[in-house]
């Protein structure tokens, strides 16, 4: 069994579509931008089985995107869990 751990930052960009409703008027806009101070971590384990193996991984990403029309940050990201197979050569 081989455990692993990772963390870091990077360059992330985002495309966010927003809908603004004011009274009886609705405006839809699309925002492109760079995510400010993203962070992620990943941990898991690899279990080798005669050239094949099983991998179990959990990863979390946190990235706040500033939406200037709302004058507040939008939190992007989440947690994902993987269970998979791999082939070692």
Buried (B, 14 or more C-beta within 10 A) or exposed (E): EEEEEEEEEEEBEBEEEEEEEEEEEEEEEEBEBEBEEBBBBBBBEBEEEEEEBBBBBEBBBBBBBBBEEEEEEBEBBEEEEEEEEEEEE
